[in-house]
Each structure stands twice: as C-alpha cells, then as structure tokens.
Amino acid sequence: MELTEELLKEYKSLIGRKVTVTMDRPVGAIHPKHPEIVYPINYGYIDGLLGGDGEEQDVYVLGETKPLDTYDGVIIAVVHRYDDDECKWVASDGTPYTKDEIEREVHFQEQFHESEIIMK
C-alpha cells in the first residue's frame, strides 16, 4: 500500500492514543498458519475497530514479557506495510522506544513484509 501524505498524517494522529488490546497471540503463542513463528511479544487487536484487511486492527504490545489477556496502553508507532492492505499499531505503557528497538521487537513477523515504522 502506498504511503501517502494523508495516510502519514493519519498514522501520526494515532500516536499517543490510549487503547485496550485483546490478545489473541500472547507471548509464546504459535502463529496459526505458520507454526515456525513463535510470538516473542504480546500481539492482539482492538475490539470492534476494523483495520485495512476488514478484520479488527492488529497491535504489537511492547514491554510486557508475560502472556497477557488484555492490555491498556498507548500507541507509540504504526508499522506501515507497503505489500499488504493493513498496518499494525505498536503499543506500550508510554515508555519510549527508538525506531530501531521497535524494528527489533517486531522483526519476527515484519521480516516477511516490506514495512516502515512511523513515529511522531
């Protein structure tokens, strides 16, 4: 998906937004379609908010090392995928992360996509 100025503006407006994430793939979960992928971080969705793929908006959760059911946090970045219809949000407890740190945390899944980390 092309990263337009409008989309970039939308992504940046999400930064700082408080969210509640429902985990469908907590730390240690195995990807349902790719059993070689084990989730090193919590990964979930925003209940009732549809993403670009028509399913609920996906969120990577950073900073929590134990498996979670839900998580209240703040959006700190957006992972824009050039080769997909959806983006992924990145949440933390407000702890700042650098772009490099985020890239390392989400590499387990983003290595299969052409993506870019968008921050304020």
C-alpha distances in whole Angstrom, upper triangle without the diagonal:
4,6,9,13,13,10,12,15,14,14,17,19,18,20,24,23,26,24,26,24,26,26,25,25,27,28,30,28,27,24,24,23,23,27,26,24,26,25,26,25,25,22,22,20,21,24,23,20,17,13,10,12,15,17,18,16,16,18,20,23,25,29,30,32,33,31,31,31,29,28,29,27,25,21,21,17,14,12,8,6,4,6,6,6,8,9,13,16,18,22,25,29,28,29,27,25,24,20,22,24,21,19,22,22,19,19,21,18,15,17,15,11,10,10,11,14,14,18,20
4,6,10,11,9,10,13,13,13,16,18,18,20,24,24,26,26,28,26,28,28,28,28,30,31,32,31,30,27,28,26,26,30,29,27,29,28,29,27,27,24,24,23,23,26,25,22,19,16,13,15,18,20,21,19,19,20,22,25,26,30,32,33,35,34,33,33,32,30,30,28,25,22,21,18,14,13,9,9,6,9,10,10,11,11,15,17,20,23,26,30,28,29,27,25,24,20,22,24,21,20,23,24,21,21,23,20,17,19,17,14,11,11,11,14,14,17,19
4,7,8,6,7,10,11,10,12,15,15,17,20,21,24,24,26,25,27,28,28,27,29,30,32,31,30,27,29,28,28,31,30,27,29,27,28,26,26,24,24,22,22,25,25,21,19,16,13,16,19,20,21,18,18,19,20,23,24,28,30,32,34,33,32,32,30,28,28,25,23,19,18,15,12,11,8,9,7,11,12,11,12,11,14,15,17,21,24,27,25,26,24,22,21,17,20,22,19,18,22,22,19,20,23,20,17,19,18,15,12,10,10,11,10,14,15
4,5,5,6,9,10,11,12,14,16,17,21,21,24,25,27,27,29,30,30,30,32,33,35,34,34,31,32,31,31,34,34,31,33,30,31,29,29,26,26,24,24,27,26,22,20,17,15,18,20,22,22,20,21,21,23,26,27,30,32,34,36,35,34,34,32,30,29,27,24,20,20,17,14,14,11,12,11,14,15,14,14,13,16,17,20,23,26,29,27,28,26,24,23,20,23,25,22,21,25,25,23,24,26,24,20,22,22,18,16,14,13,14,12,15,16
4,5,5,6,9,10,11,12,15,16,19,20,24,24,27,27,30,31,32,32,33,34,37,36,36,33,34,34,34,37,36,33,34,32,32,30,30,28,27,25,25,27,26,23,21,19,17,20,22,24,24,21,22,22,24,26,27,30,32,35,37,36,35,35,33,30,29,26,23,20,19,16,14,15,13,15,14,18,18,17,17,15,18,18,20,23,25,28,26,27,24,24,22,20,23,25,22,22,26,26,24,25,28,26,22,25,25,21,18,16,14,15,12,14,14
4,5,5,6,9,10,11,13,15,18,18,22,22,25,25,28,29,30,31,32,34,36,35,35,32,33,33,33,37,36,33,34,32,32,30,29,27,26,23,22,25,23,20,19,16,15,19,20,22,21,19,21,21,23,25,27,30,32,35,36,35,34,34,31,29,27,25,22,19,19,16,14,16,13,15,15,18,18,16,15,14,17,17,20,22,25,27,25,27,25,24,24,21,24,26,23,23,27,27,25,26,29,26,23,26,26,22,20,17,16,16,13,15,14
4,5,5,6,9,10,11,13,17,16,20,20,23,22,25,26,27,27,29,30,32,31,31,29,30,29,30,33,33,29,31,28,29,26,26,23,22,20,19,22,21,17,16,13,12,15,17,19,18,16,17,18,20,22,23,27,29,31,33,32,30,30,28,26,25,22,19,16,16,13,11,12,9,12,12,15,14,13,12,11,13,14,16,19,22,25,23,25,23,22,21,19,22,23,20,20,24,23,21,23,25,22,19,22,22,18,17,14,13,13,11,13,13
4,5,5,6,9,10,11,15,16,19,20,23,23,25,26,27,27,29,29,32,31,32,29,31,30,30,33,33,29,30,28,28,25,25,23,23,21,20,23,23,19,18,15,15,18,20,21,20,17,18,18,19,21,22,25,27,30,32,31,30,30,28,26,24,21,18,15,14,11,10,11,9,12,13,16,16,15,14,11,13,13,15,18,20,23,21,22,20,19,18,16,19,21,18,18,22,22,20,21,24,22,19,22,22,18,16,13,11,11,8,10,10
4,5,5,6,9,10,14,14,18,19,22,23,26,27,29,29,30,31,34,33,34,31,33,33,33,36,35,32,33,30,30,27,27,24,24,22,20,23,23,19,19,17,16,20,21,22,21,18,19,19,20,22,23,26,28,31,33,33,31,31,28,26,24,21,18,15,14,12,11,14,12,16,16,20,19,17,16,14,16,15,16,18,21,23,21,22,20,20,20,18,21,23,20,21,24,24,22,24,27,25,22,25,25,22,20,17,15,14,10,11,10
4,6,5,7,9,12,12,15,16,19,20,23,24,26,26,28,29,32,31,31,29,30,30,31,34,34,30,31,28,28,25,24,22,21,19,17,20,19,15,15,13,13,17,18,19,17,14,16,16,18,20,22,25,27,30,31,30,28,28,25,23,21,19,16,13,13,12,10,13,11,15,16,19,17,15,14,12,13,12,15,16,19,21,20,22,20,20,20,18,22,23,20,21,24,23,21,24,26,23,21,24,24,21,20,17,15,14,11,11,11
4,5,5,7,11,11,14,15,18,18,21,22,23,24,25,26,29,28,29,26,28,28,28,31,31,27,27,24,25,22,21,19,18,17,16,19,19,15,15,12,13,16,18,18,16,13,14,13,15,17,18,21,23,26,28,27,26,26,23,21,19,17,13,10,10,8,6,9,9,12,14,17,16,14,12,9,10,9,11,13,16,19,17,19,17,17,17,15,18,19,16,17,20,19,18,20,22,20,18,21,22,18,17,14,12,10,7,8,9
4,5,5,9,10,14,15,19,19,22,24,26,26,26,27,30,30,31,29,31,31,31,33,33,29,29,26,26,23,23,21,21,19,18,21,21,18,18,16,17,20,21,21,20,16,17,15,17,18,18,21,24,27,29,28,27,27,24,21,19,16,13,10,9,8,8,11,11,15,17,20,19,18,16,13,13,11,12,13,16,18,15,17,15,15,15,14,18,18,16,17,21,20,19,21,24,22,20,23,24,21,19,16,13,11,7,6,6
4,6,8,8,12,14,17,18,22,24,26,26,27,28,31,31,32,30,32,32,33,35,35,31,31,28,28,24,23,22,21,19,17,20,19,16,17,16,17,20,21,21,19,16,17,16,18,19,20,22,24,28,29,29,27,27,23,21,18,16,12,10,11,10,10,14,14,18,19,22,21,19,17,14,14,12,13,14,16,18,16,18,17,18,18,17,21,21,19,20,24,22,21,24,26,24,22,26,27,24,22,19,17,14,11,10,9
4,6,5,9,10,14,15,18,20,22,23,23,25,28,27,29,27,28,29,30,32,32,28,28,24,24,21,20,18,17,15,13,16,16,13,15,13,15,18,19,18,16,12,14,12,14,15,16,19,21,24,26,25,23,23,20,17,15,12,9,7,8,8,8,12,13,16,19,21,19,18,15,12,12,9,10,11,13,15,13,16,15,16,17,16,20,19,16,18,21,20,19,22,24,22,20,24,24,22,21,18,16,13,10,10,9
4,6,9,11,14,15,19,20,23,23,23,24,27,27,29,27,29,30,30,32,32,28,27,24,23,20,19,18,18,16,15,18,19,16,18,16,18,21,22,21,18,15,15,13,14,14,15,17,19,22,24,24,22,23,20,17,14,11,8,5,5,6,8,12,13,17,20,22,21,20,17,14,12,9,9,9,11,13,10,13,12,13,14,14,17,17,14,17,19,18,17,20,23,21,20,23,25,22,21,18,15,12,9,7,7
4,6,9,13,15,18,20,23,23,23,24,27,27,29,28,31,32,32,33,33,29,28,25,24,20,19,18,18,17,15,18,19,17,19,18,20,23,24,23,19,16,16,14,15,14,14,16,18,22,23,23,21,22,18,15,12,9,5,5,6,9,11,15,17,20,23,26,24,23,20,17,15,11,11,9,10,10,8,11,11,13,15,16,19,18,16,19,21,19,19,23,25,24,22,26,27,25,25,21,19,15,13,10,9
4,6,10,12,16,18,21,22,22,23,27,26,29,27,29,31,31,33,33,29,28,24,24,20,18,17,16,14,12,15,16,14,16,16,18,21,21,20,17,14,15,13,14,14,15,17,18,22,23,23,20,20,16,14,11,8,5,5,8,10,12,15,17,20,23,25,23,22,18,16,14,11,11,9,11,11,10,14,14,16,18,18,21,20,18,20,23,20,20,23,25,24,23,26,27,25,25,22,20,17,14,13,12
4,7,10,13,16,19,20,20,21,25,25,27,26,28,30,31,32,32,28,27,23,23,19,17,16,15,13,11,13,15,13,16,17,20,22,22,20,16,14,14,12,14,13,14,16,16,20,21,20,17,17,13,10,7,6,4,7,10,12,14,17,19,22,26,27,25,24,20,17,15,12,11,9,10,9,10,13,15,16,19,20,23,21,18,21,23,20,20,24,25,24,24,27,28,27,27,23,22,19,17,15,15
4,6,10,12,15,17,17,19,22,22,24,23,25,27,28,29,29,26,24,21,21,17,14,13,11,10,7,10,12,11,14,14,18,19,19,17,13,11,12,10,12,11,13,15,15,19,19,18,15,14,10,8,6,6,6,7,11,13,13,16,19,21,24,26,23,22,18,16,13,10,10,8,10,10,11,15,16,17,20,20,23,21,18,21,22,19,19,23,23,22,22,26,26,25,26,22,22,19,18,17,17
4,7,10,13,15,14,17,20,20,22,22,23,25,26,27,28,24,23,19,20,16,13,12,10,8,6,8,11,11,14,15,19,20,19,16,12,11,11,10,12,11,13,15,14,17,17,15,12,11,7,6,4,6,9,10,14,15,16,18,21,23,26,27,24,23,19,17,15,12,12,10,11,11,13,16,18,19,22,22,25,22,19,22,23,20,19,23,23,22,22,26,27,26,27,24,24,21,20,20,21
4,6,9,11,11,14,17,16,18,18,19,22,23,23,24,21,19,16,17,13,10,8,6,5,5,7,11,11,13,14,17,18,17,14,11,9,9,7,9,8,12,14,13,15,15,13,10,8,5,5,6,8,10,11,14,15,15,16,19,20,24,24,22,20,17,15,12,10,10,9,11,12,14,17,18,19,21,21,23,21,18,20,21,17,16,20,20,18,19,23,23,23,24,22,22,19,20,19,21
4,6,9,9,13,16,14,17,16,17,20,21,21,23,20,18,15,16,13,10,8,5,5,6,7,11,12,14,15,18,18,17,13,10,10,9,9,11,10,14,16,14,16,14,11,8,6,5,7,9,11,14,14,17,18,18,18,21,22,25,25,22,21,18,17,14,13,13,12,14,15,18,20,22,22,24,24,26,23,20,22,22,19,18,21,20,19,20,24,24,24,26,23,24,22,22,23,25
4,5,6,9,12,10,13,13,14,17,18,18,20,16,14,11,13,10,7,6,4,6,9,10,14,14,15,16,19,18,18,14,12,12,9,9,9,9,13,14,12,13,12,9,7,5,6,8,11,13,15,15,18,18,18,18,21,21,25,24,22,21,18,17,14,13,13,12,14,16,18,20,22,21,24,23,24,21,19,20,20,17,16,19,17,16,18,21,21,22,24,22,23,21,23,23,25
4,6,10,11,9,11,10,10,14,15,15,17,14,13,11,13,12,8,7,5,7,11,11,14,15,15,16,18,17,17,13,11,12,10,10,11,12,15,17,15,15,14,10,9,8,9,12,15,16,18,18,20,20,19,19,21,21,24,23,20,20,17,17,14,15,15,15,17,19,22,23,24,23,26,25,25,23,20,21,21,18,16,19,16,15,18,20,20,21,24,22,24,22,24,25,28
4,7,8,5,7,8,9,12,13,13,14,11,9,7,10,9,6,5,6,9,13,14,17,18,18,17,19,18,19,15,14,14,11,10,10,11,13,15,13,13,12,9,9,9,11,12,16,17,19,18,20,19,19,18,20,20,23,22,20,20,18,17,14,15,14,15,16,19,21,22,23,22,24,23,23,21,18,19,18,15,13,16,13,12,15,18,18,19,22,21,22,21,23,24,27
4,6,6,9,10,12,16,15,15,16,12,10,7,8,7,4,6,8,11,14,16,19,19,20,20,22,21,22,18,16,16,13,11,10,9,11,13,10,9,8,5,6,7,9,11,14,15,18,18,19,19,19,19,22,22,26,25,23,23,20,19,16,16,14,14,15,16,20,20,21,20,23,22,22,19,17,19,18,14,14,16,14,14,17,19,20,21,24,22,23,22,24,24,27
4,6,9,11,14,17,16,14,14,11,8,5,5,5,5,8,10,14,17,19,23,23,23,22,24,23,25,21,19,18,15,13,11,10,11,11,9,7,6,5,8,10,12,13,16,17,19,19,19,20,20,19,22,23,26,26,24,25,22,20,17,17,15,15,15,17,20,19,21,19,21,21,21,18,16,17,15,12,12,14,12,13,16,18,19,21,24,22,23,21,24,24,27
4,7,10,12,15,14,12,12,9,6,5,6,8,8,10,13,17,20,22,25,25,25,24,26,25,26,23,21,21,17,16,14,13,14,15,12,10,9,7,11,13,15,16,20,20,23,22,23,23,23,21,24,24,27,26,25,26,24,22,19,20,18,18,18,20,23,22,24,22,24,24,23,20,18,19,17,14,14,15,12,14,17,18,19,21,24,23,25,24,26,27,30
4,7,9,12,11,9,11,8,6,5,8,9,9,9,11,15,18,19,23,23,23,22,24,22,23,20,19,19,15,15,13,14,15,17,14,13,11,9,11,12,15,16,20,21,23,22,23,23,22,21,23,23,26,25,23,24,21,21,18,19,18,18,19,22,24,24,25,24,25,25,24,21,20,20,18,15,14,16,13,13,16,18,18,20,23,23,24,24,26,27,30
4,6,9,8,6,7,6,5,6,10,11,11,11,13,16,20,21,24,24,23,22,23,21,23,20,19,19,16,16,15,16,18,19,18,16,15,12,15,15,18,19,23,23,25,24,25,24,23,21,23,22,25,23,21,23,21,21,18,20,20,21,22,24,27,27,28,25,27,25,25,23,21,20,19,16,15,15,12,12,16,16,16,19,22,22,24,24,27,28,32
4,6,5,5,8,6,6,7,11,12,12,11,12,15,18,20,22,22,21,19,20,18,19,17,17,17,14,15,14,16,18,20,19,18,17,15,16,17,18,20,23,23,25,23,24,23,21,19,20,19,22,20,18,19,18,18,16,18,18,20,22,25,27,27,27,25,26,24,24,22,20,19,18,16,14,14,11,10,13,14,13,16,19,19,22,22,25,27,30
4,6,6,10,9,10,11,15,16,15,13,13,15,19,19,21,22,20,19,20,17,18,16,17,17,15,17,16,19,21,23,22,21,20,17,18,18,20,21,25,25,27,25,27,25,23,21,22,20,23,21,18,20,18,19,18,20,21,22,24,27,30,30,30,28,30,28,27,26,23,22,22,20,17,18,14,13,16,17,16,18,21,22,24,25,27,29,33
4,6,9,9,11,13,16,18,17,15,16,17,21,22,23,23,21,20,20,17,18,16,18,19,16,18,18,21,23,25,24,23,23,20,21,21,23,24,27,28,29,27,28,26,23,21,22,19,21,18,17,18,18,19,18,21,22,24,26,29,31,32,32,29,30,28,27,26,24,22,22,20,18,17,14,12,15,16,14,16,19,20,24,24,27,30,33
4,5,6,9,11,14,16,17,15,17,19,23,24,26,25,23,21,21,19,21,19,20,20,17,18,18,20,22,24,23,22,22,20,21,22,23,25,28,28,29,27,27,25,23,20,21,19,21,18,17,19,19,19,18,21,22,24,26,29,31,31,31,28,28,26,25,24,22,20,20,18,16,15,12,10,13,13,12,14,18,19,22,23,26,29,32
4,5,7,10,13,16,16,16,18,20,24,25,27,27,26,24,25,22,24,21,22,22,19,20,19,21,22,24,23,21,20,18,20,21,23,25,28,28,30,28,29,27,25,23,24,22,24,22,21,23,22,22,21,23,23,25,26,29,31,31,31,29,29,28,26,25,23,22,20,19,17,16,13,12,16,16,14,18,21,22,25,26,29,31,34
4,6,10,12,15,17,16,19,22,25,27,29,29,27,25,26,23,26,23,24,23,20,20,19,20,21,23,22,20,20,19,21,23,25,25,29,28,30,28,28,26,25,22,24,21,24,21,21,23,22,22,21,23,23,24,26,29,31,30,30,27,27,26,24,23,21,20,18,17,15,14,10,11,14,13,13,16,20,21,23,24,27,30,33
4,6,9,12,13,13,15,18,22,24,26,25,24,22,23,21,23,21,21,20,17,17,15,17,17,20,19,17,17,16,18,20,21,22,25,25,26,24,24,23,21,19,20,19,21,20,19,21,20,19,17,19,19,21,22,25,27,26,26,23,24,22,21,20,18,16,15,14,12,11,7,8,11,11,11,14,18,18,21,21,24,26,30
4,6,9,11,11,14,17,21,23,26,25,25,23,24,22,24,22,21,20,17,16,14,15,15,17,16,14,14,12,15,17,19,20,23,23,24,23,23,22,22,19,22,21,24,22,21,23,21,20,18,19,18,19,20,23,25,24,25,22,23,22,21,19,17,17,15,13,12,12,8,9,13,14,14,17,20,20,22,22,25,26,30
4,5,7,8,11,14,18,20,23,23,22,21,22,21,23,20,19,18,14,13,10,11,12,14,12,11,11,10,12,14,16,16,19,19,20,19,20,19,18,17,20,19,22,21,20,22,19,18,15,16,15,16,16,19,21,21,21,19,21,20,19,16,15,15,13,10,9,11,8,9,12,13,14,16,19,18,20,19,22,23,26
4,7,9,13,16,20,22,25,24,24,23,24,23,25,22,21,19,16,14,10,10,10,11,10,8,10,10,12,15,16,16,19,18,20,19,19,18,19,17,20,20,23,23,22,24,21,19,16,16,14,15,15,17,20,18,19,17,18,18,17,14,13,13,11,8,9,10,8,10,13,14,16,18,20,19,20,18,21,22,25
4,6,10,13,16,19,22,21,22,20,22,22,24,21,19,17,13,11,7,7,7,8,7,7,8,8,10,13,13,12,15,14,16,15,15,15,16,15,19,19,23,23,21,23,19,17,14,13,11,11,11,14,16,15,16,15,17,16,16,13,11,13,11,7,8,11,9,11,13,15,17,18,20,18,19,17,19,20,23
4,7,10,13,15,19,18,19,18,21,20,21,18,16,14,11,9,6,5,7,9,7,8,8,6,7,9,9,9,12,12,14,14,15,15,16,16,19,19,23,23,21,22,18,17,13,12,11,10,11,13,16,16,17,16,18,18,18,16,13,15,14,10,10,13,12,12,15,17,18,19,21,19,20,18,20,20,23
4,7,11,13,16,15,16,15,17,16,18,14,12,11,7,6,5,6,9,12,11,12,12,10,9,10,10,10,13,13,14,13,15,14,14,13,16,17,20,20,18,18,15,13,10,10,9,10,12,14,17,17,18,17,19,18,19,16,14,15,15,11,10,13,12,11,13,16,16,17,19,17,18,17,18,19,22
4,7,9,12,12,13,12,15,15,15,12,9,8,6,5,7,8,11,14,13,14,14,11,10,9,8,9,12,12,14,13,15,15,14,14,17,17,21,21,18,17,14,13,10,10,10,10,13,15,17,19,20,19,21,20,22,19,16,18,18,15,13,16,15,13,15,18,19,18,21,19,20,18,19,20,23
4,6,9,8,9,9,13,13,12,9,6,5,4,5,8,10,14,17,16,18,17,15,12,11,9,10,12,12,13,12,15,15,13,14,16,17,20,20,17,16,13,12,9,9,11,11,14,16,18,20,21,20,23,21,23,21,18,19,20,17,15,18,18,15,17,20,20,19,21,19,20,18,19,19,22
4,6,6,8,9,13,13,13,10,6,5,7,7,11,12,15,18,17,20,19,17,14,12,10,10,11,11,12,11,15,15,14,15,17,18,22,22,19,17,14,13,11,10,12,11,14,16,17,20,21,21,23,23,25,23,20,21,23,20,18,21,21,19,19,23,23,22,23,21,21,19,19,19,21
4,6,8,11,14,14,13,10,6,8,10,11,14,15,19,21,20,22,21,18,15,13,11,12,12,14,15,15,19,19,18,19,20,21,24,24,21,19,16,16,14,13,15,15,17,19,21,23,25,25,27,26,28,27,23,25,26,23,21,24,24,21,22,26,25,24,26,24,24,23,23,23,25
4,6,10,13,13,11,9,6,8,11,13,17,18,22,24,23,26,25,22,19,16,14,15,15,17,17,17,20,20,19,20,21,22,24,24,21,18,16,16,15,15,17,17,20,22,23,26,27,27,29,28,30,29,25,27,29,26,23,27,26,23,24,28,27,25,27,25,25,24,23,24,25
4,7,10,11,9,8,5,6,9,11,15,17,20,23,23,25,25,23,20,18,15,16,15,16,16,14,18,17,15,17,17,18,21,21,18,15,13,13,13,12,15,15,19,20,21,24,25,25,27,25,28,27,23,24,26,24,21,24,24,22,22,25,25,23,24,22,22,21,20,21,22
4,7,8,6,5,4,5,9,12,16,18,21,25,24,27,26,24,22,20,18,18,18,18,18,16,19,18,15,16,16,16,19,19,15,12,10,11,12,12,16,17,20,23,23,26,26,26,27,25,28,27,23,24,26,24,21,23,23,20,20,24,22,21,22,20,21,20,20,21,23
4,5,6,6,5,4,7,10,14,17,20,23,24,26,26,24,22,20,19,19,19,18,17,15,17,15,12,13,12,12,15,15,11,9,6,7,9,10,14,16,19,22,23,25,24,24,25,22,25,24,20,21,23,21,18,21,21,17,17,20,19,17,18,16,17,17,16,19,21
4,6,7,9,8,10,13,16,19,22,26,26,28,29,26,25,24,22,22,22,21,20,17,19,17,13,13,11,11,12,12,9,5,4,7,10,12,16,18,22,25,25,27,26,25,25,23,25,25,21,21,24,22,19,21,21,18,17,20,18,15,16,15,16,17,16,19,21
4,5,8,9,10,14,16,20,23,26,26,28,28,26,24,23,22,22,23,23,22,19,21,19,15,14,13,12,13,12,8,6,5,9,11,14,17,20,23,26,27,29,28,27,27,25,26,26,22,22,24,23,19,21,20,17,16,19,17,15,16,16,18,19,19,22,24
4,7,9,11,15,18,21,24,28,27,29,29,26,24,23,21,22,23,23,23,20,23,21,17,17,16,15,17,16,12,9,9,12,13,15,19,21,24,27,28,30,30,29,30,27,29,29,25,25,27,25,22,24,23,20,20,23,20,19,20,19,21,22,21,24,26
4,6,8,12,15,18,22,25,24,26,25,22,21,19,18,19,20,21,21,19,21,20,17,16,16,16,18,17,13,11,9,11,12,14,17,18,22,24,26,28,28,27,28,26,28,27,23,24,25,23,20,22,21,18,18,22,20,18,20,19,21,21,21,23,26
4,6,10,13,15,19,22,22,23,23,20,18,16,15,16,16,17,17,16,19,17,15,15,16,16,19,19,15,13,10,11,11,11,14,15,19,21,22,25,25,25,26,24,26,25,22,22,24,21,19,21,21,18,18,22,21,19,21,19,21,20,20,21,24
4,7,10,13,16,20,20,22,22,19,17,16,14,14,15,15,14,12,15,14,11,12,13,14,17,17,13,12,8,8,7,8,11,12,16,18,19,22,22,21,23,21,23,22,18,19,21,19,16,19,19,16,16,20,19,17,19,16,17,16,16,18,20
4,7,10,13,17,17,18,19,16,15,14,13,13,14,14,14,12,14,12,10,10,12,13,16,16,13,12,9,8,5,6,9,10,14,17,18,20,20,19,20,19,20,19,15,16,18,15,12,15,15,12,13,17,16,15,17,15,16,15,15,17,20
4,6,10,13,13,15,16,14,13,13,11,10,12,11,11,9,11,10,9,9,12,14,17,18,15,15,11,9,6,5,5,7,10,13,15,16,16,15,17,16,18,16,13,14,15,12,11,14,14,12,13,16,17,16,17,15,15,13,14,15,17
4,7,10,11,12,14,13,12,13,12,11,12,11,11,10,10,10,9,9,13,14,18,18,16,17,13,11,7,6,5,6,9,12,14,14,14,13,15,14,15,13,10,11,12,9,7,11,11,10,11,14,16,15,17,14,14,12,14,14,17
4,7,7,10,11,11,10,12,10,8,10,8,9,9,10,11,12,12,16,18,21,22,20,21,17,14,11,9,6,5,6,9,11,11,13,12,15,15,16,13,10,13,13,9,10,13,13,13,14,17,19,19,20,17,17,14,16,15,18
4,6,8,11,12,12,14,13,10,12,10,10,10,10,11,13,13,17,19,22,24,22,23,19,16,13,11,7,6,5,8,10,9,10,9,12,13,13,10,8,11,11,8,9,13,13,14,15,17,20,20,21,18,17,14,15,15,17
4,6,9,11,12,15,14,11,12,10,12,13,12,14,16,17,21,23,26,27,26,27,23,20,17,14,11,9,6,7,10,8,10,10,13,15,15,11,11,14,13,10,12,15,16,17,18,20,23,23,24,21,20,17,18,17,19
4,6,8,8,12,11,9,11,11,13,14,15,16,18,19,23,24,28,28,27,28,24,21,18,16,13,10,8,9,12,11,14,13,17,18,18,14,14,16,15,12,14,17,16,18,19,21,24,24,26,23,23,20,21,20,22
4,7,9,13,13,12,15,15,17,18,18,19,21,21,24,25,29,29,28,29,26,23,19,18,15,14,12,13,16,14,16,15,18,19,19,15,15,17,15,12,14,16,15,17,19,21,23,24,26,24,24,22,23,23,25
4,6,10,12,11,15,15,18,19,20,21,23,23,26,27,31,31,29,30,26,24,21,20,17,15,14,14,18,17,19,19,22,23,22,19,18,20,18,15,16,19,17,19,21,23,25,26,28,26,27,24,26,26,28
4,7,9,10,14,15,18,19,20,21,22,22,25,26,30,29,27,28,24,23,19,18,16,15,14,15,19,19,21,20,23,24,23,20,19,21,19,15,16,19,17,18,20,22,24,25,28,26,26,24,26,26,28
4,6,7,11,13,16,17,19,20,21,21,25,26,29,29,27,27,23,22,18,17,15,13,13,14,17,18,20,20,23,24,24,21,19,21,20,17,17,20,19,19,21,24,25,26,28,26,26,24,25,25,27
4,7,11,13,17,18,20,21,22,22,25,26,30,30,27,26,23,22,19,17,17,15,15,15,19,20,23,23,26,26,27,24,22,24,23,19,19,22,21,20,23,26,26,27,29,27,28,25,26,26,28
4,7,10,13,15,17,19,19,21,24,25,29,29,26,25,22,20,17,15,14,12,13,13,16,18,20,21,24,24,26,23,20,23,23,19,19,22,21,21,22,26,26,26,28,26,26,24,24,24,25
4,6,10,12,14,16,17,19,22,24,28,28,26,25,21,19,16,13,12,9,9,9,12,14,17,18,21,22,23,20,18,21,21,17,17,21,21,20,22,25,26,26,27,24,24,21,22,21,22
4,7,10,13,15,17,19,22,24,28,29,27,26,22,20,16,13,12,9,8,8,10,13,16,17,21,21,23,21,18,22,22,19,19,23,23,22,23,27,28,27,28,25,24,21,21,19,20
4,7,9,12,14,17,20,22,26,27,25,24,21,18,15,11,10,6,5,5,7,10,12,14,17,18,20,18,15,19,20,17,17,21,22,21,21,25,26,25,26,23,21,18,18,16,17
4,6,9,12,15,18,21,24,26,24,23,19,16,14,10,8,5,6,6,6,9,10,12,15,16,19,17,14,18,19,16,17,20,22,21,21,24,26,24,24,21,19,16,15,13,13
4,6,8,11,14,17,20,22,20,20,16,13,10,7,6,4,7,9,8,10,10,11,14,14,16,15,12,15,17,15,15,18,20,19,18,21,23,21,21,17,16,12,11,10,11
4,7,10,13,17,20,22,21,21,17,14,11,8,6,6,7,9,7,9,7,8,10,10,13,12,10,13,15,13,13,17,19,18,17,20,22,20,20,16,14,10,9,7,8
4,7,10,13,16,18,17,17,14,10,9,6,5,7,9,12,11,12,10,9,10,9,12,11,8,11,14,12,12,14,17,16,14,17,19,17,16,12,10,7,6,5,8
4,6,9,13,15,14,14,11,7,6,5,6,9,12,15,14,15,14,12,13,10,13,13,10,11,14,13,11,14,16,14,12,16,17,14,14,10,8,6,5,7,10
4,6,10,12,11,12,9,6,5,6,7,11,14,18,17,17,16,14,13,10,12,13,9,9,12,12,9,11,13,11,9,12,13,10,10,6,6,5,6,9,12
4,6,9,9,9,8,5,7,9,11,14,18,21,20,21,19,17,16,13,15,16,13,12,15,15,12,13,16,13,10,13,13,10,9,5,5,6,7,11,14
4,5,5,7,7,6,8,11,13,17,20,24,23,24,22,20,19,15,17,18,15,13,16,16,12,13,15,12,9,11,10,7,6,4,7,9,11,14,17
4,6,8,9,9,12,15,17,21,24,27,27,27,25,22,21,17,19,20,17,15,18,19,16,15,17,14,11,13,11,8,6,6,8,11,12,16,19
4,7,9,10,13,16,18,22,25,29,29,29,27,25,23,20,21,22,19,17,19,20,16,15,17,13,11,12,10,6,6,8,11,14,16,19,22
4,6,8,10,14,17,20,24,27,27,28,27,24,24,20,22,22,19,17,20,20,16,16,17,13,11,13,11,8,9,9,12,14,16,19,22
4,7,10,14,17,20,24,27,27,28,27,25,25,22,24,24,21,20,22,21,18,19,19,15,14,16,14,11,12,12,14,16,16,19,22
4,7,10,13,16,20,23,24,25,24,22,22,19,21,21,18,17,20,19,15,17,17,14,12,15,14,11,12,11,12,13,14,17,19
4,7,10,13,17,20,20,21,20,18,19,16,18,18,14,14,17,16,13,14,16,12,11,14,14,11,11,9,10,10,10,13,16
4,7,10,13,17,17,18,17,16,17,14,16,16,12,12,15,13,10,13,14,11,10,14,14,12,13,10,10,9,10,12,16
4,7,10,14,14,15,15,14,15,13,16,15,11,12,15,13,11,14,15,13,12,16,17,15,15,12,12,10,10,11,13
4,7,11,11,12,11,10,12,11,13,12,8,11,13,10,9,13,14,13,12,16,17,16,17,13,12,9,10,10,13
4,7,8,9,10,10,13,13,15,13,10,13,15,12,12,15,17,16,16,19,21,20,20,17,16,13,13,12,14
4,5,6,8,9,12,13,15,12,11,14,15,12,13,17,18,18,18,21,23,22,23,20,18,15,15,13,15
4,6,9,11,14,16,18,15,14,18,18,15,17,20,21,22,22,25,27,26,27,23,22,18,18,16,16
4,6,9,12,15,17,14,13,17,18,16,17,21,22,23,22,25,27,26,26,23,20,17,16,13,13
4,7,10,13,15,12,12,16,16,14,16,19,21,22,22,24,27,26,26,22,20,16,16,14,14
4,7,10,12,10,10,13,14,13,15,18,20,21,20,22,25,24,24,20,18,14,14,11,11
4,7,8,6,6,10,11,10,12,15,17,18,17,19,22,21,21,17,15,11,12,10,12
4,5,5,6,9,10,11,13,14,17,18,16,18,21,20,19,16,13,10,11,9,11
4,5,5,6,9,10,11,12,15,16,14,15,18,17,15,12,9,7,8,8,11
4,5,5,6,9,10,10,14,15,13,14,17,16,15,13,11,9,11,11,14
4,5,5,6,9,10,13,14,13,14,18,18,17,15,13,10,13,12,15
4,5,5,6,8,11,12,11,13,16,15,15,12,10,8,10,10,14
4,6,5,6,9,10,8,9,13,12,12,10,9,7,11,12,15
4,6,5,8,10,10,10,13,14,15,13,12,11,14,15,19
4,6,7,9,9,11,14,14,16,14,13,12,15,15,18
4,5,6,6,8,11,11,13,11,11,10,13,15,18
4,5,5,5,8,10,11,10,11,11,15,17,20
4,6,6,8,11,13,13,14,14,18,20,24
4,5,6,8,11,11,13,13,17,19,23
4,5,5,7,7,9,10,14,16,20
4,6,8,9,11,13,16,19,23
4,7,9,12,15,18,21,25
4,6,9,12,15,18,22
4,7,11,13,17,20
4,7,10,13,17
4,6,10,13
4,7,10
4,7
4
